[in-house]
Amino acid sequence: MLEHEERTVEDLASVLSGWEATTTGTMYTSADRSAIRLQLRHSHLPQLADAGLIEYDSNDEAVRLESLHPQVTRVIRQSVEAERSDEAEQSDEAEQSDEPA
């Protein structure tokens, strides 16, 4: 995600609804994805663009990550790794609690 690839708002909404579905264990509907798209278009993406983190073309609904300072990139990668580690630990704990004693 930190590469300088261009994505559409639709792509981002699909990814975010997939993450939410995985996290909550529920299936997201097209209405849920539409709500996420709306939040992205009118709130999150303009704010990220104003902060200089992304380039957002609302006409084409194209989103592109701006060049980030190496320290910012490092913090993002560390956050993602920490989140993955937490998820793996929670998964291990859940598996252990399901095992018969």
N, CA, C and O atoms as CSV, one atom per row, in Angstrom:
chain,resi,resn,atom,element,x,y,z
A,1,MET,N,N,0.813,-1.198,0.000
A,1,MET,CA,C,0.000,0.000,0.000
A,1,MET,C,C,0.855,1.260,0.000
A,1,MET,O,O,0.361,2.328,-0.360
A,2,LEU,N,N,2.117,1.167,0.391
A,2,LEU,CA,C,2.965,2.339,0.418
A,2,LEU,C,C,3.619,2.626,-0.927
A,2,LEU,O,O,4.358,3.601,-1.056
A,3,GLU,N,N,3.360,1.799,-1.924
A,3,GLU,CA,C,3.892,2.053,-3.239
A,3,GLU,C,C,3.111,3.210,-3.852
A,3,GLU,O,O,2.034,3.573,-3.377
A,4,HIS,N,N,3.664,3.772,-4.901
A,4,HIS,CA,C,3.028,4.935,-5.522
A,4,HIS,C,C,2.041,4.523,-6.601
A,4,HIS,O,O,2.003,5.128,-7.672
A,5,GLU,N,N,1.257,3.516,-6.331
A,5,GLU,CA,C,0.228,3.069,-7.252
A,5,GLU,C,C,-1.001,3.947,-7.118
A,5,GLU,O,O,-1.304,4.476,-6.048
A,6,GLU,N,N,-1.686,4.084,-8.219
A,6,GLU,CA,C,-2.942,4.811,-8.189
A,6,GLU,C,C,-4.067,3.822,-7.932
A,6,GLU,O,O,-4.088,2.732,-8.503
A,7,ARG,N,N,-4.975,4.195,-7.096
A,7,ARG,CA,C,-6.147,3.373,-6.771
A,7,ARG,C,C,-7.399,4.209,-6.954
A,7,ARG,O,O,-7.351,5.439,-6.960
A,8,THR,N,N,-8.508,3.528,-7.102
A,8,THR,CA,C,-9.788,4.235,-7.177
A,8,THR,C,C,-10.446,4.224,-5.803
A,8,THR,O,O,-10.086,3.435,-4.929
A,9,VAL,N,N,-11.404,5.103,-5.634
A,9,VAL,CA,C,-12.178,5.126,-4.392
A,9,VAL,C,C,-12.891,3.781,-4.223
A,9,VAL,O,O,-13.008,3.274,-3.108
A,10,GLU,N,N,-13.360,3.214,-5.318
A,10,GLU,CA,C,-14.033,1.904,-5.272
A,10,GLU,C,C,-13.090,0.826,-4.758
A,10,GLU,O,O,-13.480,-0.004,-3.937
A,11,ASP,N,N,-11.831,0.837,-5.247
A,11,ASP,CA,C,-10.828,-0.126,-4.767
A,11,ASP,C,C,-10.651,-0.004,-3.257
A,11,ASP,O,O,-10.660,-0.999,-2.533
A,12,LEU,N,N,-10.491,1.224,-2.803
A,12,LEU,CA,C,-10.269,1.456,-1.371
A,12,LEU,C,C,-11.473,1.033,-0.541
A,12,LEU,O,O,-11.316,0.440,0.526
A,13,ALA,N,N,-12.665,1.333,-1.023
A,13,ALA,CA,C,-13.879,0.936,-0.300
A,13,ALA,C,C,-13.975,-0.583,-0.200
A,13,ALA,O,O,-14.381,-1.113,0.834
A,14,SER,N,N,-13.606,-1.277,-1.259
A,14,SER,CA,C,-13.638,-2.747,-1.234
A,14,SER,C,C,-12.643,-3.307,-0.222
A,14,SER,O,O,-12.964,-4.223,0.535
A,15,VAL,N,N,-11.437,-2.750,-0.216
A,15,VAL,CA,C,-10.414,-3.207,0.731
A,15,VAL,C,C,-10.863,-2.941,2.164
A,15,VAL,O,O,-10.764,-3.817,3.024
A,16,LEU,N,N,-11.353,-1.743,2.415
A,16,LEU,CA,C,-11.772,-1.395,3.779
A,16,LEU,C,C,-12.955,-2.236,4.238
A,16,LEU,O,O,-12.994,-2.659,5.393
A,17,SER,N,N,-13.909,-2.485,3.366
A,17,SER,CA,C,-15.048,-3.315,3.777
A,17,SER,C,C,-14.598,-4.752,4.006
A,17,SER,O,O,-15.140,-5.442,4.869
A,18,GLY,N,N,-13.607,-5.210,3.236
A,18,GLY,CA,C,-13.048,-6.546,3.463
A,18,GLY,C,C,-12.352,-6.639,4.804
A,18,GLY,O,O,-12.506,-7.627,5.523
A,19,TRP,N,N,-11.576,-5.604,5.148
A,19,TRP,CA,C,-10.912,-5.594,6.463
A,19,TRP,C,C,-11.943,-5.612,7.577
A,19,TRP,O,O,-11.804,-6.349,8.553
A,20,GLU,N,N,-12.971,-4.803,7.428
A,20,GLU,CA,C,-14.015,-4.750,8.452
A,20,GLU,C,C,-14.711,-6.097,8.588
A,20,GLU,O,O,-14.956,-6.568,9.698
A,21,ALA,N,N,-15.027,-6.710,7.461
A,21,ALA,CA,C,-15.697,-8.015,7.495
A,21,ALA,C,C,-14.822,-9.049,8.181
A,21,ALA,O,O,-15.319,-9.868,8.955
A,22,THR,N,N,-13.523,-9.021,7.905
A,22,THR,CA,C,-12.594,-9.962,8.531
A,22,THR,C,C,-12.499,-9.713,10.023
A,22,THR,O,O,-12.483,-10.652,10.818
A,23,THR,N,N,-12.438,-8.446,10.400
A,23,THR,CA,C,-12.295,-8.073,11.809
A,23,THR,C,C,-13.543,-8.409,12.614
A,23,THR,O,O,-13.452,-8.925,13.728
A,24,THR,N,N,-14.714,-8.113,12.040
A,24,THR,CA,C,-15.954,-8.310,12.783
A,24,THR,C,C,-16.563,-9.689,12.573
A,24,THR,O,O,-17.419,-10.120,13.345
A,25,GLY,N,N,-16.116,-10.381,11.522
A,25,GLY,CA,C,-16.672,-11.694,11.236
A,25,GLY,C,C,-18.048,-11.639,10.606
A,25,GLY,O,O,-18.765,-12.639,10.582
A,26,THR,N,N,-18.426,-10.466,10.089
A,26,THR,CA,C,-19.722,-10.322,9.440
A,26,THR,C,C,-19.524,-10.052,7.957
A,26,THR,O,O,-18.467,-9.580,7.541
A,27,MET,N,N,-20.532,-10.349,7.172
A,27,MET,CA,C,-20.484,-10.107,5.737
A,27,MET,C,C,-20.970,-8.676,5.474
A,27,MET,O,O,-22.021,-8.265,5.966
A,28,TYR,N,N,-20.202,-7.941,4.704
A,28,TYR,CA,C,-20.604,-6.582,4.369
A,28,TYR,C,C,-21.455,-6.593,3.114
A,28,TYR,O,O,-21.218,-7.377,2.195
A,29,THR,N,N,-22.445,-5.718,3.085
A,29,THR,CA,C,-23.355,-5.619,1.945
A,29,THR,C,C,-22.907,-4.489,1.016
A,29,THR,O,O,-21.996,-3.730,1.345
A,30,SER,N,N,-23.544,-4.389,-0.123
A,30,SER,CA,C,-23.222,-3.288,-1.038
A,30,SER,C,C,-23.580,-1.946,-0.408
A,30,SER,O,O,-22.942,-0.935,-0.703
A,31,ALA,N,N,-24.591,-1.924,0.453
A,31,ALA,CA,C,-24.952,-0.685,1.156
A,31,ALA,C,C,-23.836,-0.272,2.115
A,31,ALA,O,O,-23.535,0.914,2.249
A,32,ASP,N,N,-23.223,-1.257,2.783
A,32,ASP,CA,C,-22.094,-0.959,3.680
A,32,ASP,C,C,-20.926,-0.384,2.893
A,32,ASP,O,O,-20.305,0.591,3.318
A,33,ARG,N,N,-20.629,-0.982,1.752
A,33,ARG,CA,C,-19.523,-0.506,0.922
A,33,ARG,C,C,-19.828,0.892,0.393
A,33,ARG,O,O,-18.927,1.723,0.288
A,34,SER,N,N,-21.078,1.154,0.062
A,34,SER,CA,C,-21.481,2.491,-0.399
A,34,SER,C,C,-21.279,3.528,0.697
A,34,SER,O,O,-20.856,4.652,0.427
A,35,ALA,N,N,-21.584,3.146,1.935
A,35,ALA,CA,C,-21.387,4.069,3.064
A,35,ALA,C,C,-19.899,4.371,3.259
A,35,ALA,O,O,-19.524,5.510,3.536
A,36,ILE,N,N,-19.065,3.357,3.115
A,36,ILE,CA,C,-17.615,3.556,3.231
A,36,ILE,C,C,-17.131,4.464,2.105
A,36,ILE,O,O,-16.333,5.372,2.338
A,37,ARG,N,N,-17.609,4.223,0.887
A,37,ARG,CA,C,-17.239,5.068,-0.260
A,37,ARG,C,C,-17.606,6.521,-0.002
A,37,ARG,O,O,-16.821,7.425,-0.288
A,38,LEU,N,N,-18.790,6.744,0.536
A,38,LEU,CA,C,-19.257,8.094,0.839
A,38,LEU,C,C,-18.353,8.765,1.872
A,38,LEU,O,O,-17.993,9.932,1.719
A,39,GLN,N,N,-17.986,8.028,2.927
A,39,GLN,CA,C,-17.081,8.572,3.946
A,39,GLN,C,C,-15.717,8.895,3.350
A,39,GLN,O,O,-15.121,9.924,3.670
A,40,LEU,N,N,-15.228,8.020,2.487
A,40,LEU,CA,C,-13.940,8.275,1.841
A,40,LEU,C,C,-13.997,9.548,1.002
A,40,LEU,O,O,-13.138,10.421,1.124
A,41,ARG,N,N,-15.011,9.643,0.155
A,41,ARG,CA,C,-15.129,10.786,-0.772
A,41,ARG,C,C,-15.262,12.123,-0.045
A,41,ARG,O,O,-14.631,13.109,-0.423
A,42,HIS,N,N,-16.070,12.146,0.977
A,42,HIS,CA,C,-16.438,13.426,1.577
A,42,HIS,C,C,-15.698,13.769,2.865
A,42,HIS,O,O,-15.797,14.896,3.350
A,43,SER,N,N,-14.975,12.835,3.411
A,43,SER,CA,C,-14.296,13.104,4.674
A,43,SER,C,C,-12.829,12.699,4.635
A,43,SER,O,O,-11.942,13.553,4.629
A,44,HIS,N,N,-12.578,11.402,4.610
A,44,HIS,CA,C,-11.220,10.884,4.794
A,44,HIS,C,C,-10.248,11.304,3.699
A,44,HIS,O,O,-9.161,11.800,3.997
A,45,LEU,N,N,-10.621,11.116,2.442
A,45,LEU,CA,C,-9.691,11.420,1.355
A,45,LEU,C,C,-9.385,12.919,1.247
A,45,LEU,O,O,-8.222,13.281,1.069
A,46,PRO,N,N,-10.388,13.806,1.348
A,46,PRO,CA,C,-10.048,15.239,1.342
A,46,PRO,C,C,-9.135,15.640,2.505
A,46,PRO,O,O,-8.249,16.478,2.336
A,47,GLN,N,N,-9.348,15.047,3.679
A,47,GLN,CA,C,-8.491,15.364,4.824
A,47,GLN,C,C,-7.063,14.876,4.600
A,47,GLN,O,O,-6.106,15.588,4.905
A,48,LEU,N,N,-6.920,13.663,4.067
A,48,LEU,CA,C,-5.580,13.144,3.779
A,48,LEU,C,C,-4.892,13.963,2.695
A,48,LEU,O,O,-3.682,14.180,2.752
A,49,ALA,N,N,-5.656,14.416,1.710
A,49,ALA,CA,C,-5.097,15.270,0.654
A,49,ALA,C,C,-4.657,16.617,1.238
A,49,ALA,O,O,-3.582,17.115,0.904
A,50,ASP,N,N,-5.477,17.201,2.100
A,50,ASP,CA,C,-5.120,18.473,2.742
A,50,ASP,C,C,-3.851,18.337,3.581
A,50,ASP,O,O,-3.071,19.283,3.688
A,51,ALA,N,N,-3.646,17.159,4.176
A,51,ALA,CA,C,-2.455,16.920,4.994
A,51,ALA,C,C,-1.226,16.624,4.135
A,51,ALA,O,O,-0.112,16.535,4.651
A,52,GLY,N,N,-1.431,16.471,2.814
A,52,GLY,CA,C,-0.310,16.210,1.916
A,52,GLY,C,C,0.132,14.764,1.875
A,52,GLY,O,O,1.225,14.463,1.395
A,53,LEU,N,N,-0.703,13.859,2.375
A,53,LEU,CA,C,-0.345,12.441,2.380
A,53,LEU,C,C,-0.749,11.731,1.099
A,53,LEU,O,O,-0.116,10.757,0.694
A,54,ILE,N,N,-1.804,12.222,0.466
A,54,ILE,CA,C,-2.264,11.628,-0.783
A,54,ILE,C,C,-2.585,12.728,-1.784
A,54,ILE,O,O,-2.735,13.900,-1.439
A,55,GLU,N,N,-2.684,12.303,-3.024
A,55,GLU,CA,C,-3.226,13.155,-4.077
A,55,GLU,C,C,-4.582,12.550,-4.402
A,55,GLU,O,O,-4.677,11.356,-4.685
A,56,TYR,N,N,-5.626,13.360,-4.365
A,56,TYR,CA,C,-6.976,12.853,-4.580
A,56,TYR,C,C,-7.651,13.672,-5.665
A,56,TYR,O,O,-7.834,14.880,-5.512
A,57,ASP,N,N,-8.019,13.029,-6.754
A,57,ASP,CA,C,-8.748,13.662,-7.844
A,57,ASP,C,C,-10.204,13.222,-7.718
A,57,ASP,O,O,-10.554,12.099,-8.080
A,58,SER,N,N,-11.041,14.107,-7.206
A,58,SER,CA,C,-12.432,13.739,-6.965
A,58,SER,C,C,-13.208,13.539,-8.264
A,58,SER,O,O,-14.207,12.820,-8.277
A,59,ASN,N,N,-12.769,14.158,-9.351
A,59,ASN,CA,C,-13.459,13.970,-10.633
A,59,ASN,C,C,-13.248,12.565,-11.170
A,59,ASN,O,O,-14.192,11.923,-11.631
A,60,ASP,N,N,-12.008,12.084,-11.112
A,60,ASP,CA,C,-11.691,10.734,-11.595
A,60,ASP,C,C,-11.797,9.678,-10.505
A,60,ASP,O,O,-11.703,8.480,-10.773
A,61,GLU,N,N,-11.994,10.137,-9.270
A,61,GLU,CA,C,-12.015,9.264,-8.096
A,61,GLU,C,C,-10.726,8.454,-8.008
A,61,GLU,O,O,-10.743,7.270,-7.674
A,62,ALA,N,N,-9.611,9.112,-8.313
A,62,ALA,CA,C,-8.304,8.477,-8.267
A,62,ALA,C,C,-7.552,8.945,-7.028
A,62,ALA,O,O,-7.581,10.124,-6.675
A,63,VAL,N,N,-6.884,8.012,-6.381
A,63,VAL,CA,C,-6.119,8.292,-5.164
A,63,VAL,C,C,-4.694,7.800,-5.386
A,63,VAL,O,O,-4.468,6.678,-5.837
A,64,ARG,N,N,-3.747,8.661,-5.061
A,64,ARG,CA,C,-2.335,8.296,-5.216
A,64,ARG,C,C,-1.592,8.770,-3.978
A,64,ARG,O,O,-1.754,9.907,-3.536
A,65,LEU,N,N,-0.784,7.892,-3.431
A,65,LEU,CA,C,0.016,8.210,-2.257
A,65,LEU,C,C,1.119,9.181,-2.638
A,65,LEU,O,O,1.826,8.966,-3.623
A,66,GLU,N,N,1.269,10.231,-1.876
A,66,GLU,CA,C,2.351,11.188,-2.104
A,66,GLU,C,C,3.649,10.602,-1.565
A,66,GLU,O,O,3.630,9.642,-0.795
A,67,SER,N,N,4.760,11.173,-1.968
A,67,SER,CA,C,6.053,10.746,-1.428
A,67,SER,C,C,6.078,11.057,0.061
A,67,SER,O,O,5.818,12.184,0.482
A,68,LEU,N,N,6.388,10.058,0.831
A,68,LEU,CA,C,6.414,10.232,2.275
A,68,LEU,C,C,7.847,10.296,2.774
A,68,LEU,O,O,8.753,9.687,2.205
A,69,HIS,N,N,8.024,11.035,3.831
A,69,HIS,CA,C,9.330,11.089,4.490
A,69,HIS,C,C,9.646,9.674,4.969
A,69,HIS,O,O,8.746,8.969,5.425
A,70,PRO,N,N,10.891,9.247,4.878
A,70,PRO,CA,C,11.253,7.877,5.291
A,70,PRO,C,C,10.829,7.526,6.717
A,70,PRO,O,O,10.484,6.376,6.992
A,71,GLN,N,N,10.851,8.497,7.621
A,71,GLN,CA,C,10.422,8.204,9.001
A,71,GLN,C,C,8.928,7.909,9.065
A,71,GLN,O,O,8.494,7.058,9.842
A,72,VAL,N,N,8.140,8.609,8.253
A,72,VAL,CA,C,6.697,8.362,8.220
A,72,VAL,C,C,6.440,6.960,7.668
A,72,VAL,O,O,5.613,6.215,8.194
A,73,THR,N,N,7.158,6.617,6.607
A,73,THR,CA,C,7.031,5.275,6.030
A,73,THR,C,C,7.381,4.216,7.061
A,73,THR,O,O,6.690,3.203,7.163
A,74,ARG,N,N,8.445,4.436,7.827
A,74,ARG,CA,C,8.860,3.478,8.844
A,74,ARG,C,C,7.779,3.317,9.916
A,74,ARG,O,O,7.490,2.198,10.340
A,75,VAL,N,N,7.188,4.417,10.351
A,75,VAL,CA,C,6.141,4.356,11.377
A,75,VAL,C,C,4.923,3.587,10.855
A,75,VAL,O,O,4.334,2.786,11.581
A,76,ILE,N,N,4.550,3.832,9.602
A,76,ILE,CA,C,3.406,3.119,9.020
A,76,ILE,C,C,3.691,1.623,8.961
A,76,ILE,O,O,2.848,0.811,9.342
A,77,ARG,N,N,4.880,1.259,8.482
A,77,ARG,CA,C,5.232,-0.166,8.392
A,77,ARG,C,C,5.254,-0.815,9.777
A,77,ARG,O,O,4.783,-1.942,9.934
A,78,GLN,N,N,5.795,-0.121,10.782
A,78,GLN,CA,C,5.834,-0.659,12.141
A,78,GLN,C,C,4.422,-0.843,12.684
A,78,GLN,O,O,4.139,-1.829,13.365
A,79,SER,N,N,3.536,0.104,12.384
A,79,SER,CA,C,2.151,0.003,12.846
A,79,SER,C,C,1.452,-1.199,12.235
A,79,SER,O,O,0.731,-1.926,12.918
A,80,VAL,N,N,1.674,-1.404,10.933
A,80,VAL,CA,C,1.070,-2.552,10.253
A,80,VAL,C,C,1.611,-3.849,10.840
A,80,VAL,O,O,0.847,-4.781,11.092
A,81,GLU,N,N,2.927,-3.918,11.061
A,81,GLU,CA,C,3.521,-5.123,11.635
A,81,GLU,C,C,2.996,-5.382,13.043
A,81,GLU,O,O,2.730,-6.530,13.400
A,82,ALA,N,N,2.845,-4.336,13.844
A,82,ALA,CA,C,2.332,-4.494,15.203
A,82,ALA,C,C,0.889,-4.987,15.176
A,82,ALA,O,O,0.500,-5.829,15.985
A,83,GLU,N,N,0.106,-4.465,14.255
A,83,GLU,CA,C,-1.288,-4.902,14.136
A,83,GLU,C,C,-1.357,-6.371,13.731
A,83,GLU,O,O,-2.153,-7.135,14.276
A,84,ARG,N,N,-0.523,-6.759,12.778
A,84,ARG,CA,C,-0.492,-8.168,12.354
A,84,ARG,C,C,-0.068,-9.070,13.508
A,84,ARG,O,O,-0.608,-10.163,13.680
A,85,SER,N,N,0.893,-8.613,14.292
A,85,SER,CA,C,1.366,-9.384,15.435
A,85,SER,C,C,0.252,-9.547,16.461
A,85,SER,O,O,0.056,-10.637,16.998
A,86,ASP,N,N,-0.483,-8.461,16.739
A,86,ASP,CA,C,-1.602,-8.521,17.677
A,86,ASP,C,C,-2.672,-9.483,17.189
A,86,ASP,O,O,-3.216,-10.262,17.971
A,87,GLU,N,N,-2.978,-9.431,15.883
A,87,GLU,CA,C,-3.990,-10.326,15.322
A,87,GLU,C,C,-3.548,-11.779,15.422
A,87,GLU,O,O,-4.360,-12.657,15.711
A,88,ALA,N,N,-2.260,-12.039,15.184
A,88,ALA,CA,C,-1.742,-13.406,15.277
A,88,ALA,C,C,-1.823,-13.910,16.713
A,88,ALA,O,O,-2.176,-15.066,16.942
A,89,GLU,N,N,-1.499,-13.055,17.684
A,89,GLU,CA,C,-1.579,-13.445,19.093
A,89,GLU,C,C,-3.016,-13.740,19.486
A,89,GLU,O,O,-3.278,-14.719,20.185
A,90,GLN,N,N,-3.954,-12.903,19.043
A,90,GLN,CA,C,-5.360,-13.124,19.365
A,90,GLN,C,C,-5.850,-14.421,18.743
A,90,GLN,O,O,-6.622,-15.157,19.357
A,91,SER,N,N,-5.406,-14.697,17.535
A,91,SER,CA,C,-5.791,-15.933,16.864
A,91,SER,C,C,-5.247,-17.147,17.617
A,91,SER,O,O,-5.954,-18.137,17.804
A,92,ASP,N,N,-3.983,-17.063,18.049
A,92,ASP,CA,C,-3.373,-18.157,18.819
A,92,ASP,C,C,-4.112,-18.382,20.130
A,92,ASP,O,O,-4.353,-19.523,20.524
A,93,GLU,N,N,-4.474,-17.287,20.809
A,93,GLU,CA,C,-5.198,-17.398,22.075
A,93,GLU,C,C,-6.569,-18.030,21.857
A,93,GLU,O,O,-7.018,-18.840,22.669
A,94,ALA,N,N,-7.232,-17.664,20.767
A,94,ALA,CA,C,-8.556,-18.223,20.472
A,94,ALA,C,C,-8.461,-19.711,20.179
A,94,ALA,O,O,-9.302,-20.494,20.619
A,95,GLU,N,N,-7.422,-20.101,19.427
A,95,GLU,CA,C,-7.227,-21.520,19.129
A,95,GLU,C,C,-6.954,-22.312,20.387
A,95,GLU,O,O,-7.467,-23.421,20.539
A,96,GLN,N,N,-6.151,-21.764,21.303
A,96,GLN,CA,C,-5.834,-22.456,22.550
A,96,GLN,C,C,-7.055,-22.597,23.446
A,96,GLN,O,O,-7.196,-23.602,24.143
A,97,SER,N,N,-7.937,-21.606,23.436
A,97,SER,CA,C,-9.127,-21.685,24.275
A,97,SER,C,C,-10.141,-22.675,23.713
A,97,SER,O,O,-10.999,-23.174,24.441
A,98,ASP,N,N,-10.037,-22.963,22.383
A,98,ASP,CA,C,-10.935,-23.931,21.767
A,98,ASP,C,C,-10.482,-25.372,21.973
A,98,ASP,O,O,-11.272,-26.299,21.794
A,99,GLU,N,N,-9.214,-25.573,22.347
A,99,GLU,CA,C,-8.693,-26.927,22.536
A,99,GLU,C,C,-9.227,-27.527,23.832
A,99,GLU,O,O,-9.334,-26.837,24.845
A,100,PRO,N,N,-9.559,-28.810,23.795
A,100,PRO,CA,C,-10.051,-29.448,25.026
A,100,PRO,C,C,-8.927,-29.541,26.051
A,100,PRO,O,O,-7.760,-29.723,25.706
A,101,ALA,N,N,-9.305,-29.414,27.307
A,101,ALA,CA,C,-8.314,-29.455,28.390
A,101,ALA,C,C,-7.984,-30.852,28.793
A,101,ALA,O,O,-7.167,-31.059,29.690
